[in-house]
Amino acid sequence: PFSKVKATGFDTQNNASVVLNGQWLYYIDKNAGNQIYKARPDGTEITLLVNKPCANLNYYDGWLYYSDLSSSGHLVKTKADGSETVHITSVDTRSFVFVQDEWIYFANNLDKNSIFRIKHDGTERKEIADRDVSHIFYYENAFYYTQNARINSERVYKLDLETLQITQIVQSRGDKPFIYNGDIC
């Protein structure tokens, strides 16, 4: 059985391993080779959906989106019942994937970990932050992240997803930023 935890939002810093949608819990079982399962929140009706190592699990509109670690982190989606799998892009997305509305956002591990967005069908891929990002997380329609220490001493930045504007929000060095009670910490 599962232990009840309070979910406060999408946990991008820990590769998003659990998603609750309706009466189903979708999760990556790190003790079973990072495969994707679904189960009832009470731990019953456990079903293997994806029989390969995965990371960055997201749910949107009946589909599970994830990085397929068996194929160099390629972005893939599988129907929530496991019946169909679609390859979206051959980019290495193992460090970050986030699905919101019509866009999938990801960090390209092989391109300076820059942030890209792409449509659900794999079209309209566009780089939206040409940065070496780390410690990225989502909060109120924006991504917050630090740049790699080689670039600008890990200052904290905000990428507004509506305007695609990037703003440095902390002048001093930041390490693993997060939001608490609406404040950047």
N, C-alpha and C positions, 0 to 999 in steps of 0.2 A: 504494500500500500504506500501511497504518497503522503508526505507530510504537508500540511497546509502552510503556504507562505503568502505574505502580502505582496502582491505585484504592484509596483508603482510606475512601470513604464518599460519601454524596450531596453534591454540591457546589452548595448553594443560592445561594452568593454569586456564582456565575458563570452563573446561569440554566440549570444542568444541561443540557448539550448532548450528552452521551453516556451510554448505558445498555447494559451487557453483560448479556444473558440467554441462558444456555445457549450455543449455537453461533452466536448472532446478536448483532451490534453494531448498536444503533439510535442514530442521531445526527442532530443538526441541523447541516446544512452552512451555515455562516455565509458561505461564499464563493458559495453558490448560492441566495441569497435566503432563508436561514433555513428551508429546506424539510427535511422529515424523510425520511431514507433508512434502509435496513437493508443490512448487508453481513456477510460472514464476517469474523472477526477478522483474517484474512490479507489483507483488502482485495478479495476476489473476490465475485462475485454481488451487486453493488451494485444496489439496487432503490429507486426513488422511491416512498414511501408516502403522503406528504402534500405536495401541490403548492400550498402557500401558506406565508407566513412564520409561524413558530412560535417559542415560547420555553418554558422550564421543563419539559423533557421528563422524564417518569416512566414506568416500566413496572410494571404490576401485573396478575397473573392473566390474561395473554394480551392485555392492552390497553395502548396508549400514551396517556398523559394529557398534555395540554399546553395552553398559552395560545395561542389562535388570534389572531395579530396582525393578520390581515386583517379581523377582526370585533371590534375594540376590546378585544382580550385576553380574549374569552370562553373559559370552560373547556370543553374538548372532549376526547373520547376516541375513538380509532380502533383497531380490531382490529390486532394486531401484523402481520398479513399484508396490511393495507390494505383489507380487503374491506368494512368497515362503519364508519361514523362516527356518533357520537351527541353531540349538544349537551347539556351538563350544566347550565350556568348562564350568564346574560348579564352576570355581574359581570366587571369589569376585573381580571384576575388576572395581568397581565404582570410584576409585581414578584416574585411568589413562588408556587409550587405544590409541594406535597409529598404523596405518596400513601403511606399506611401502613395496612395491614389494611383495616378497613371504612370508614375515613375518608379524605377528601381535605382537606388543609389549604391555605389560600390567604390571601394578603393582598389586600384589596380596595383597589385603587389609587384608587378614587373615594370611598372612605369612610375618610379619614385613614390609609390603609394598615393598618387594623385586621386582626387575624387571625381568620379564620372556619374552620369545618369544615362539611363536607357529605357526605352518603352518595354512593356511586358512581352512584346513579340520580337524583341531583339533589334528593333530599328531605332533610329535617331540617337545613337550613342554620341555623347558629347562630354568633353572634359570641362568640369565646372570649377575646379580648384587645382591649379598646377602647383601643388605643394607636396612636400614629404610629410604627410600627416601621421599622427599617432594619437592614442588615447581619445578617439573620436566617440561622441555620443550625441543623441538627438534630444532636443527639448524645445517645445513650442515653435514648431516650424523652422528650426535652425539646427545646424550641426555645430558643435563646439569641439575644438581639438587643439592639440599642441603640434608644433612643427618639430621635426627631428632635431636633436641637439646640435647637429652640424649646421642647422639653419636657424639663426636668430635666437639661440639660447632657449628654446622651448617656450616661447611666448604663447599665450592662449588667444585663439581666434574664434570668430563666429562667422558661419556661412549661412546667410539668410536664404531659405529655399524659395521664397517668392521673388526676390529681386536678384538673387545670386551674387549679392554684394558680400565681400569679405572685409571684416573689421577686426583689428587687433583690439581686444577688450581688457587685457591685463598687461601693464608695462613691465612687470617683473617676471622672473622665471616662474613657470607653472609646471606642476607635475601631476598628471592624472586629474584634470579638472572635473568637477561635478556641480550639480545644482542642488541647493538645500534651501527650502522655503523661498524659492524664487531668486536666491542670490548665487552667484558663481563662487565656487570655493576651490 
